[in-house]
Amino acid sequence: MATTKSKLLNEWDTLHNNGPFPLKLLYQTKLEGERLMPKKIDRYNDVALEIQKLINEAHQAGEGFRAYGSAWSMSNIASHKDRMHYNGFMNISMPIHASDCHPNNVYDPTNLFLFECGNTIKEVSETLAENGKSLKTSGASNGQTIAGCISTGVHGSGLDSGAVQDYVVGLNLIIGPNQEDIVYLEPKSKPALKDAFVHSFNARVIRDDDLFYAALVGLGGFGFIHGVVIEAEPVFLLKRYVKKVSKHLAFELANTMDFKNSAFTIPGETTTQGNGKRPYHYKVFINQYSDEPNCVVEVMYKKPYKENYPDPFPVIKESLYRDLIHLFVKLAENFPKSIPWLVKRLRKTILPMVNEETTGMLKEIFWDAPYQGPAFACSFGIHHKHSEKVMTLLGKLTRDEGPIPGIFALRFVKKTKATLGFTKFPITCMIEIDGVLWKKTRKIMSLEEYAKRMIEVLKANNIPFTIHWGKNSDWAFPGLLNDMYDANATKWIAQRKKLLSPEMQDLFSNTFLKTVGLA
């Protein structure tokens, strides 16, 4: 039988020390051993009963319950003041076979896999690689759990791939303590698994497009995500270039996404007519404190997989341009810790000179996070056509009302179908500032004040926007949910009520959902 350890605590914190937040009880559940229970499906079903027992305990005590994975979110979205469950030991994975698929399945069965909630992106990628497959995209690194990624809408920078939730085809949820409270959701318009296979993990089938796309970025509010069925793809390579280009050219591409007719080209990455190819990934780094006319861009092109390619890790390990927080910390290491002094130096310091090239699989390029100390990250989703305008506005705010110890980057992501997915624009530009946490002083505003001012500036300039659910923000800003999602927020709430009983809606709510107006 699966076993759970309980720890009485007073508080809980995120990986990047954005709390602490109050907590009474922490659960950690481990699967039964393979020797005593050899079949994966038996261990999977066994631990589902254990989670239901914990949910029932919380319900009987009149307390709430919240699951979390790697604690990477910088908002309090994963926290609960009563009871929390650490999912990291629940990491079963299973391939889906053609015999498991629905008669109307349109996916290649060899690309379908079921992953238990606690699998990290790194574990998922390793499992897929063993089967000659790859994720379609991931975040900037690989430490988040698969359930945590989709719950908050973690995005990469895939112009044609979308965010992590966009390759999920089914969700196995535990929505209460009763036998009928293990469910499997998938879109009615695109079924993947046949009923008999779903019944093998004791779930009842719900095929409903509106419900599925609401639960897809469920913010932890649609119950306990036990398993995720994803569509992978055959393994591929990414050719990664880091170049310095003029800001004018970088923003022209950001605003238009017209790589074909741009003056920006990389030798070997052009058509037979000499036009630039559309990349897999495009990212722009901006030091808002510098008047330097150039900036750094990271561009990646998708390539067919081949066995013999140079080891990418010597370049990846040393690359500053893998993670914004890492980049800023590396810059800051050369300066005193005083923020004004650091900013003064940044005004004279352009981003480090670079001309990197490397090739690797997705799991190698988006590798381990190099920095895991105290950090902040604010991230806004906007229509890509507003990229330059918004960067100008937020850069000015950061200089004039800061200084803030971080720098900006822009990433570009395909539109999501998820009801509350923040990558909701035709191509969403995620404009983000990452850096090290700081304390408010007489001369420097707090992170909370800065987050509020960014929202105010965007609203004052009539820029439609969303905010990354897992990042720092003024989540209590009046009318924020309606500004970002309008009718879709109402739709999400209605679908949640359709799935969960009133008691379970309360149990799976937390301070974050109540603050933003979703519970």
N, C-alpha and C positions, 0 to 999 in steps of 0.2 A: 504493500500500500504506500501511496505517496505520504510524505511526512512534512509537517509544518513546524518551524520554530517561531516563537513569538518573543518579541522584545518590547518591554515597556520603555518608552522614551518620552522626552519632553519636547523635542524638536527634530526637524529633518531639514536637510539642505540639498541644494542642487550641486552638480559637479563643479560649476563655476562660482559657487558661493554667493548665490543671489538671494538667499534667505538670511537666517534660518526661518522656517515656518513651524507653527505648533503641530504636534503629533502626540497621540496617546500610545498607539500600538502598531508595531511593524511586524508583518508576516513575511516569512521566507519559506517557500514550498519547494521541496525536492522530489523528483520522480522516483518511483520504485526502481530498484536496480535491475539491470538487464538479465542477470542470472536468475532472479526469482520471477521475472515477468519478461520473457524474451521478445514478445511481439510489440512492436512500436505502437500499434493501434490500441493494444490493451493498456499500455502505460499512459497513452494519451487520454483514454477514456477514464482511467483510474484517477488521474490528477484533476480531471474536470469535476469529479464527485467531491474531491477535496476542496476545490475552490467553491463549489456550491455550499459545502459545510461552513466555510469561513463567511460567506455571504449571509448565510442564515444566522450565524453567531452575531454578526454586526447588526442584522435586522432585529433580532431578539433583544439586543442591548439598546436599541433605539439610536444607533450610531451609523455614520456613513462609512463608505468603503471605496478605496481608490487604488488602481494598479499603476505601477510605473516600471520602467526598464532601466535605462542608463542614467537617468536624471540629467539629461543634457539640456532640457528646456530651461530658459532663463526667466520665464514668467513663473507664476505659481500654479500653472495649469495642471501639473501632476500631483500637487500636494492635497492632503486632506487632514483636517485637524483631529479626526478620530482614528481611523484605521487605514493603513496603506499596505499594499502587497508588492514585494519585489519579485519581478518575473524572471530574472536573469538565469535561473536554474531550469527553466522550462523551455528546452531548446530541441525538441524532436523535429525532424524533417522527413518528409515522405514524397517520393515522386508520384505523380498521377499517371495512370496507364490508360490506354485507349478504352479498355473495358470499364473504366471508372467514369467515363464521360457521358454526358447527356446526348440523346439521339440528335439534337439540334446543335450540338457543340460545333463552333467554327474555329476553335483554337487548334493548333498543332499539339496533340497530347504530350509530345516529348518536351514541350516548353512549359508544362504546367507542374507546379510543385506546391505542396502544403507545408508551411512553416509554422511551428508553434511560436507563441507570442514573444518568448524571451530570446529568440535567435537575434544576435546582432547582425548588422549589415555585413560585417566581416565574416561571420559564420555562414550567413546566407550565400555570400559570394564564393566562399571556399567550397561549399556543397555544390553549387551550380557549376563551378569550374571542373569539379571531378566528373561532372556529367556533360562536359563540353558546352556549357551554357554560361550566360552572364545576365546580371540585372540590366535593365534598359538604361537606368540612371541611378544615381545615389546623391546624398548630400556631399558636402565638401570633404568629409572623412567618413569613417566606418564604424564608429562606436555605438551609435544609437541602435535600439532594438527595432525590429520590423514593425511591431505593433505601435511603438512610440512614434516612429516616422509617419505612419499614415494617420495617426490620431491628430497630429499637429500640422500635417501637410508639408513635411520636409521636401525641399526641392533641390535639384541639382542646377545645372545650367544647360539643359538639353533643349535646344530650339525646337526639336521635333519629337521629344520624348515625354515631356511633361514632368510632373513631380512624382514622388515615390508611390503615392496612392493611385496614380493613373495606370499602373499595370497590375493592380489588384483585381481579380475576377470574382472572388468570393470571400465572405467573412463568417467565421464560426464564433458566435457570441454566446456567453453565459449571462442571461438577463435576470436570473433569480435563483432561488433555492429548490424549485420544484422540478419534477421530471421533464415537464414540457418547456422548461426554461433554457434548454440548450438548443440553439437555433443556428441554421446556416442560411445566410443571405446571399443572393446573387440577383443580377438584373433579369427580369422576365424576358427582356428583349435580346439577351445574350447569355443563355444558360451555359454552364460549363460542366457541372457534375450531375450524374444521374442519381435519382432518389435512393436507390439501393446502396450506393457507396456512402452517401451522406448519412444514411441510417446506421452505417457501420460505426460511426462515432456518435451514435445515440442522439442525433440532432433531427429536429423537424425542419423541413425545407420551406423557406419563404422566398418566392421569386417576385420581386417588386422593384421597379426601377427607382421610383421616388424614395422608397425606404433605403435601398442600397446606397444611392448617391448621397443621401443625408448622413448615413452611418459611416460613410467612407472616410470623411474627416470628422470623426465623432467627438473629438475633444475629451475623450474618456467618459462621455455622458450617455453612451448607448449600451452600457454594460461592460463586462469583462471580455476583451478580445482574446479568445483562446488560440485560434488559428487563422492564418491568412493564406488564401490560395492566390498565387501570383502567376503571371505569364512572363517567363524569361525569354531570351532569344539566344541563337547560337553565339558562341564567344567571338569577340571582335577585338581589334586593337584600336587605340587612340594615339594619334601623332600629336604631341603637345608642343606648342611654340609659345614662348614668352618674349614679347617684343616691346620696344619703345616706339611709340608713334605720336603724331601730333594730336592734341586734344580735339582739334577741329575734326580730324578724320575719325577719331574714336567715337565722337558723339554723332557724327553724320551716320555712321553705321548703326549706332544705338537708336537713333530716331527713325531710321528708314528700314533697317534690316535688309538693305539691298546690297548684298555682297557681290552680286553679279556685275553691277555697274559702278562699283566703288574703285577708287584709286588704290585701295588697300589690297595688295596681293602678296602671297608668299610663294617663292619659286617652288614648283612642284605641286602646288595646290591650286592650279588653274585649269580651266577647260581647254579644249583644243583651239578655241577661239581666243584664248588668253584672258578670259574673264575669271574673276575670283570665284571659287567654289563656296557653296554654303557650308559653314562649319557645323560640327556637332555641338560645339560649346563656344561661347563668347563671353568674356569677362573683362571689365575695365576697372583698374585701380586708380583712385584719385586721392592725392594728398591735398586736401582743401586749404592747407596753410601755405602752399607754395604757388608762386606765380609762374613757375616753369611752364613753357608752352607745350611740353610733351607729357605723356602719361604712359603707363605700362598696360598692355593688354595681354590676356591669355587666350589663345585660340587652339581648339582641338578639332581634328578631322578624323572621321571614322574610317578604318581600314580593315580589309579582310584579315582574318587571323592566319598567322604562319608561325611555325615552331621556332625558327631561329631569328630572334630579335635581341638587340643588346639589352643587358640587364638595366631596367629603368631606375632601380633604387639608389644608386650613387647620386643621380641628379635629383630625384624626388626627395631624398633625405635632406639634401642641402638647400632645396629650393625655398626661398622666403615666400614665394608667391603661391603657396598651397593653401594657406589659411590666414585670413585677415588678422585675427588676434595674434597669431604667431609672428606675422610680419611686423605689426606694431610693437610687440614686445622686443623683437630683435632690434628695431630701430631705437627703442627706448633704452636698451642696455648700454648704449654708448653715452647716455646723458644722465645727469642727476635725476632723481625721482620727482623733483619739483615739476608740476605740470606746466606752469608758465615758462620755465626755463626750457623744458622739452619742446614746447610749441615754438618758442623763439628760435631754437635750432632747426626745427622742421621747416620754418619759413625759408631757411637758407639751404635746406637739404631736400633735393628731389628724391623720389623713390630710387632705390639702389639700381645701378646700371646692370643690365641683364640681357642675355641673348641665348636663352635656353632652348634646347630641343631634346625631346625624349619620346620614346614609344613604349607603350605598355597596355595591359588589359585594364579595363575600368577599375577593377579591384586593386590594381597596382598604382594607378594614377591618383585615385581618391583613396588614400591610404590612412594609416593611423594619425590621429590628431596630435600635433607636436606640442600643444600647450593646453594644460588642464587646470590652471590656477584661477584665481579670481578674475572674472571678465564680465563685460557687458556686451550686448548686441541689440541694436535697434534695426528693424528691417521693414520697409514699406513696399507694397506691390502697387505699381502704376502701369498705365498703358505705355508701351515702349516709346510712342511718339512724343511723350512728355519727358523723356529721359534727361535731356540737357537742361530743360527749364527747371525740373525738380532738383537736379544736382546743384544748379546755380543757387536756387532758393535755400536749400539745406546747408550748402557750403557757406553761404553768407551768414545764416543764422549761427552756425557753429563757430565761425570766426568772430562775429560781432558780439555775441552774447555768451560765448564760451570763455576760455578755451576748453574743449572737450578732448580727453586723451584717447583718441581713436582716429581712424581714417576710413574713407569710403571705398566701396566697390559696387559695381553694377553687374547683375547677372540676368539672363534672359531665358524665359521658360514658356513652353507651350501651354495653352489654356487647359484647365481641368474641368471635368464634369461634376466634381464634388460640390455639393450644395453650398458648403461654407469653405471651399478651398480658396485660399487667398491668391492663387495664381489664376484669377478669373478673367483677365483681359485676353484679347486675341493672341498677343504675345505679351506676357507680363515682364516688365523690368522690375527686378527686385533690387531696390537701392538700399544699401545697408551700411551702417557704421558700426564697426567692432573695435574694441579696445580693452584697456584694463580698468577695473572699477576704481572709483575715486570717492573721496568724501567731500561734501559740500563745505565751502569756506565762504568767507566774506566776499571774495572776489569771483568765486566759481559756483555756478548754480548746481543743484543736485541733479542726479540722473532722472528723477521723477519730474523735475521742472523742465529739463531738456526734452524729455519724451513728450510732455504736454505741449511745449512750444513747437515741436515739429508738426504735430497734428494741427495746431492753430495756423501755422504758416501754410500748410497744404489747403486747408479749408478756406483761408482768406484769399487764396489764389485760384479757387475753384478747380482744384486738381482731384479727380476721383482717385481713391486709394483704398488699399487694404493693409493689414498689418500681420506679419508672421505670428501665428498663435503661440509659438514657443519662445518669442523674444521679449525683451524689456519694452514696456510701453506704459502709457497712462490709460490703463484698461477701464478706469472709472470715468473717463471723459464723457460728458453728457451727450447722449444721442449717437455714440460711436458705432454701435452695432448697426443701427439703421442707416447711418451714413455709408457704411462699408457694404452692406448686403441687402438692405431694404426688404423686399418681399421674401427673399431667400431665407432670412432669419426666421420669419414666421413659418415658412415651410419646414425648416429644420426642426423647430419646436413641435410642430404638428406631427411630424413623422416619429419623433421621439416618444410622444404621448401614445401614438398608435402601437409602438413596440413594447414599451415598458408600463407596468402597473404604476399607479400613483406612489405606492410605497417604494418601488425600485427607482422611480425617478428621483425621489428624495435621497435614497441610499447612494446613488451614483452621481449626485450633485456635489459640488464643492464651492469654495469661496470664489474661485475664478469664474465658474459658470454663472453664479449669482451676480457677481460684479458686472459682467458684460451684458446681463439680461437674458441669458439662455435658460435659466432655471428659476 
